[in-house]
Amino acid sequence: MSQVGNSSASRDIAYVMHGYTDHEAHKVQGPHILQGGKGIYVYDDTGKEFIEGMAGLWCTSLGYGEERLIDVATQQLRKLAYSHLFAGKSHDPAIDLAERLIEMAPVPMSKVFFNNSGSEGNDTVVKLVWYYNNAVGRPEKKKIISRIKGYHGVTVASASLTGLPNNHRDFDLPIAGILHTSCPHYYRFGQAGESEEDFATRCAAELESMILEEGPETVAAFIAEPVMGAGGVIVPPKTYFEKIQAVLKKHDILFIADEVICGFGRTGSMWGCETYGLKPDMITCAKALSSAYLPISAVLINEKVSDAVVKNSGKIGTLGHGYTYMGHPVSAAVALETLKIYEERDIMSHIGAIAPAMQKRLQSYADHPLVGEVRGVGLVGAVELVADKATKDSFEPAGKVGAFLVDRAKEHGLILRKIADAIAFSPPLIISSKELDSVFDRFDQALEDTVAFAAGL
Ligand SMILES: Cc1ncc(COP(=O)(O)O)c(C=O)c1O
């Protein structure tokens, strides 16, 4: 047996299996251990300060050290640390949060099903879609269509919905009955001479061809993020969702909006559905729902689906689905307080005031020789690095230059994330304009370092 050192790093390497990590490389590189956070800043075990340019994983919307959330969690822990929602049991935090979400929903919604993560939320969605179609006497209508590069999580069903090869490879996924249609990334998949609107028309036509080929009577639902996040911050082309929704309506297919990243302000409206005119039957939300202070997600379900689910549970005696920690009272209390803070501090006005500056600063990189495309909306965006601006050729191997830039950004005190060679930005929603300037000043330095690196490749 090898000797494990006393340091946190060596114990991490010895004992922790990380998500999304090359564990062989990790043995050499070791972990980056964070120990504190305040506002938009986090601090590592050497005391170095970083701007959290990704709000963790697109989630710490209110930043770190928000005392109101800490107080509410502490009070709820003292009052009722745990209770569940099975067999009709309930508690006020879950009831209040469900009511608040129904009030806030971008389209009329009827009921809320709580889960602990985005992945669990989307697994709930898949099961409700199946349960619903059995309830309404259409047992053959079960297939679900998602999109290439869509990200919906990592549990067995949600990883199947996810349209990224790394989430399928060697996991024997996707499961049967889940299909992936075209990715609506105009810069990458638009054809020569094709306008953005024409590209959107083609994406909708490709979706319809898939539905017709499978048989509309077998296709139950379509799921989409308003803006694709982990697939590379892909903003939908103009007219895309209106054309997609027309196809879904024509073939009586449920529409699911995955608002796990977009929900609660990220795209400049409270919901991505509002930014892009989506009218979904179900919505999954998580992340900024509790500012990530505690795990919680929610599936909002419209009347059409929830009525059928309620009736069927009466007919067969139960809705046989639920999680021990669904709507956990402490998480629900924190989420409710998060939503109160958004309202009281008028977070939407703050985002409205600051987002144009973020998008303008991002756009300023469009002419940079290493940058192929800049994309974004609200307080989310990406800069895609390319080897050749004219041909849009990517660097080889994919991700190497992006990884270098993200490493340099870290050196300069900025945490960002690379998605292949797209560099994503998703700062805490509370970021001030001065702090936003610091994000880009640090990024400028990292980009400059990367120019020299890329030239040497
Ligand atoms: C759009 C979207 N859906 C679902 C998920 C999965 O959420 P979780 O990691 O909480 O399971 C994510 C995570 O990033 C996401 O971005």
The ligand as a MOL file (V3000), in Angstrom:
LIG
                    3D

  0  0  0     0  0            999 V3000
M  V30 BEGIN CTAB
M  V30 COUNTS 16 16 0 0 0
M  V30 BEGIN ATOM
M  V30 1 C -29.2170 22.9410 -18.0240 0
M  V30 2 C -28.8190 21.9520 -16.9790 0
M  V30 3 N -29.6500 20.9640 -16.6620 0
M  V30 4 C -29.3470 20.0650 -15.7150 0
M  V30 5 C -28.1520 20.1180 -15.0510 0
M  V30 6 C -27.8000 19.0750 -14.0270 0
M  V30 7 O -27.8310 19.6120 -12.7740 0
M  V30 8 P -27.0670 18.9010 -11.5410 0
M  V30 9 O -25.6080 19.0030 -11.8080 0
M  V30 10 O -27.5390 19.7130 -10.3700 0
M  V30 11 O -27.5560 17.5110 -11.4810 0
M  V30 12 C -27.2560 21.1480 -15.3310 0
M  V30 13 C -25.9580 21.2580 -14.6160 0
M  V30 14 O -25.1100 22.0360 -14.9350 0
M  V30 15 C -27.5880 22.0840 -16.3360 0
M  V30 16 O -26.7370 23.0560 -16.6760 0
M  V30 END ATOM
M  V30 BEGIN BOND
M  V30 1 1 1 2
M  V30 2 1 2 3
M  V30 3 2 2 15
M  V30 4 2 3 4
M  V30 5 1 4 5
M  V30 6 1 5 6
M  V30 7 2 5 12
M  V30 8 1 6 7
M  V30 9 1 7 8
M  V30 10 2 8 9
M  V30 11 1 8 10
M  V30 12 1 8 11
M  V30 13 1 12 13
M  V30 14 1 12 15
M  V30 15 2 13 14
M  V30 16 1 15 16
M  V30 END BOND
M  V30 END CTAB
M  END
